[in-house]
Amino acid sequence: MISTLVGDWVRFRIRGVGQFLARTTHLSPNAFTLLGLLFNIVVAIILGTGNLLVGGVVAIFAGLFDMLDGAVARVTNQITVFGGFFDSTLDRYAEAAVYFGLLVYFINHNASSTAVLLTFATIVGSIMVSYTRARAEAAGLSASVGWFARPERVVVLAVFLIADQPLWGLWVLAVLTNLTAFQRIFHVWQTTRGTDRPPRSRPSA
């Protein structure tokens, strides 16, 4: 993934921001997680009103803000199981909110059914990228492979919004998010091939 190449570099630099915010705001990591969701809701509102340029710029800021909860958790030694779960869950809501804002934009501008279908396909692909990794990790495996994890999705969407080409951005996202999910499915299949055993019971969704 692209994010594996730049992730350490970004985390190192945002750690200093996390230290500063931890000292000055005294907010918990979970509070920053909630604020990240609120910023993404702001992005959705901006997109819904039709201002794609501003929405794209704020989306980049919101994406960077999404990483602050982890930075604050690390510098304050407040990494918890619930914190990781809360962060992952609210990230899904945040992403869905942004795409909902984009869907409102398309509806207000009488866009074709293609735009609506691509938005739906992108939402499904984004959710499945995260779900496949979560299910693999629940089974004791690693499935962080693939092209389009959340950082890539944020950057691609923001770039196409700023360029006033949301439909082209959705084509890229709809295709590559679902391909990433299939990459992870294939990776887990390869990892477990020949050693897999049927589970005692099939977990519910």
N, C-alpha and C positions, 0 to 999 in steps of 0.2 A: 504493500500500500504506500501511497505518497506520504500518508500521515506517519508511517513508521520511519521515514527518512528525515522528516523535519520535526517530529513530535518531541524528541528530547531537547532540541534547540529551543522550541517554543516554550516547553515546560520550564526550562532553566530560566528563561527571561521573565516568564509570568510569575515565577516563584517570588521574585523581588516585589512585584505588585501585590501578591498575596500577603507578604510580610507587612507591607505598608498598610494595607486595608485591615489586616488583623489587628494592628496596633491602634489605628485611628478610628475604626468603626465599632470594634468589639462585637461584630456580628458573627454568628455561627456559620459553619460551612453550609448547613441546610438553609439558612436564611439567604445565602448567595445563590443557592440552587433555585429557591423560590423567585428571587429577583431576576434570574436568568429567564425563567418562564415568563415573567411579566414583560421583560424587554422584547421577547419574541411575540407576545400578544400585541405590543406596540407596533412591531413590524407588520403583523397581520392587518392591523387597523390602517396603517399607512398604505399598504398594498390595496386594501379594499377601497380606499378613497381614490386610487388611481395614480398615486405618485410612485412610480417604479424606481426612479433614480434614488430618491431619499430612502425608499424601502430597502434597496440593495445596500446602500451605505450603512444604514442602521442594522441590517442583517449581519454584516461583517462585525460590527461592534458587539451585537448580541452573541455572535458565535464566540468571540474572544471572552466575553463575560461568562459564557457557559463554563469556561475552564477555571474560573476563579474559585469555585467551590472546592475543587480538588487541590488547588494551590494553597488555599487557606487551611484546608484540612491537614495537609502535609506539614506546613510550617507551625501549626498549633498542636500537632500530634492529636488530632481529633478524627482520624480515619476510623470509621465504623462500618459494620455490615449494613445497617439501616441507611447510612449516608450514601453508600454506593447504590443501594436499591432505590432510594428516593431520587437520586440524581438521574439514574437511568430511566426511571418511570416518567419524571417530569420532562426529560429530554424528548420523549415520544410525544407528549402533549404539546410541547413547544413547537416541534416540527409540524405536527398536524395543524396547529394554529396558523402557522405561516402559510401552509398550502391552502388552508381554508380562506385566508385573506386573498390569496392569488385566485382562488376559485370565484370569490365575490367580484374581483376585478374583471374576470372573464365574462361573468354573467352580466355585469353592468355595461360591458362594452359589446354585448351581443356576439361573443366569440362563437366559433364553430363548436360542434360536438367533439371534434378532435381535441380541442384544448381541455375540455372537461374530462374526457377519457384519459388523456395523458396525465392530468393532475391526479386522477384516481390511481392510475398505474404507478405513479411516482410515490404516492402515499403508501401503497401496498408494498412496493419494493423497499422503501425506507424502513418500514416496520419489520419486514422479513429479514433485512440485513441484521438488525439488532436482535430479532428473535432467534435466528439460527445460531448466533454467537452465544446468547444466553442459554439455549437448550444444550449446546455443546458443553459449555462450562458447567452446567448442572450435572452433566454426565461425566465430569472430570476430564474433559478434553479442552484443547485450545482451538478456537476457530476465528482468530483475528485476521485471517487472510482476506484477500479481495481488494478490489480497486476503490470502492466507494463507501468508505466509512463516513461517519457524520461530518468530520472536518472538510472532506472533499465535497460533500453535498452542499454544505453551507457556502463554500467558496464558489462553486460552479453556479449555484442559483444566484448568488449576489452579483457575479460578473455579468450574467445574462440579463439580470434586472437593470443594472446600471447601463448596459448597452441597449436597453429598451427592446430586448428580444426574448421575452419570457417563454414563448412557445418553443423556440429552439433549445432553450435551457431545459424545458420539460422533456423534449425528445431525448436529450442526453441523459437526464436523470432517470427517466422511465426505463430506458434500456439498461443502463449501467448499474442501477441499484438492484434490479432483478437478476442481472448477470452475477453481481456480487453475492447475492443470496445463494444462487446455484453454485458458485465457486465454493462457498462454505459447506453446502450440502455435499458436494463432491469431495471436499477435503476430509470431512468427517467420515464419509464412506471409505475413502482410501485408508484413513487412520485405523478404522475398526475392522477392515476387511480381513477375514481369516481368523480373527480373535474375538469376534462379536458373539455375545450370548443373549438370548431373549430375556428381557426384563421380567421380574416377577409379576408386575402389573404395569399396564400402560398408563402413564400420567395423564391427567386431564389437562385441558388448556387453561 
